[in-house]
Amino acid sequence: MTQQLCVLQSLWAMERRLADTPEWPLETQLEMIRDAGFDGAGVRFIDPVFATAATDFLRSHGMIWQAQCYPRTVDELKPVLELVARLGADHINLQPDVRPQRLEACIPLLEGWRRLAEHAGVAVHFETHRDRMTTDLFFTLQLLDCFPDLRLTADVSHYLLGREFASPVDDTNHALIHRIFDNAWGIHGRIASREQIQVSLGFPQHKDLVSLFMGWWEYGIRSWKRRAAPDATLTFLCELGPAPYAITGADGKELSDRWQDALVMKDMIRSLWDRIDEES
């Protein structure tokens, strides 16, 4: 029994959103993901027709998927769980689409979602994301005080941007991010700056940011390996989103190639995993 890494590509990140260029058909997107050597995809499970088509392809090619959803109430998770029961999923990635100002309002939602998932026998990870229950780093850390075993999907690009950490990041802020990763059971991959949610891996001015995030992801992988079962699988989702996440020029076109960046990120994470594995 050995722990494994599966690197997925977000189907949302495959959108182009260009006025003069048609979108890739879903099958083309999935073929690109397969042929590039990804292990699977992130699939939105709020659209049963889309989810069925995507997972049929992935299943037929021996790939995996995470089920993305955005419930606003406890009951809104029920149809997602029913769809997962029919289509399967490695886990549910839940963005809690609510913005309570007090922890007390979060508790019945988290308890309800976890109770439903436990009854269904489905793993659920709560994503750290702006404009969600987890929008603020400090608020999310207080949620962890209430639920020390809360399983997160760590997308810390939102916290670097939201908290606008000074550069270089100091030990105090590193420790806050490390605490998020100590509760992370999946990782979403995007590199941010203090002012921009998504920057290109390939631009030389972003070299220090790439190093910062690779350091955080290394911490997250090492933390997960200590906590996870000997035969567990860690998922890392490359999630380089379309505009307005992607930075565009005056002509409305993106300044970098997100697909090529995703391929680079995939290889970087696998190399990082291999290095950590060799040390153990």
Secondary structure, DSSP 8 states (H G I E B T S, - for coil): ---EEEEEEESGGG---BTTB----HHHHHHHHHHTT-SEEEEESS-HHHHHHHHHHHHHTT-EEEEEE--SSSGGGHHHHHHHHHH--SEEEE------SSHHHHHHHHHHHHHHHHHHT--EEEE--TTSTT-SHHHHHHHHHH-TT--EEE-THHHHHHHT--SS--HHHHHHHHHHHTTEEEEEE----SS-S---SSSGGGHHHHHHHHHHHHHHHHHHHHHS-TT-EEEEEE----TTSS-B-TTS-BSS-HHHHHHHHHHHHHHHHHHHHHH-
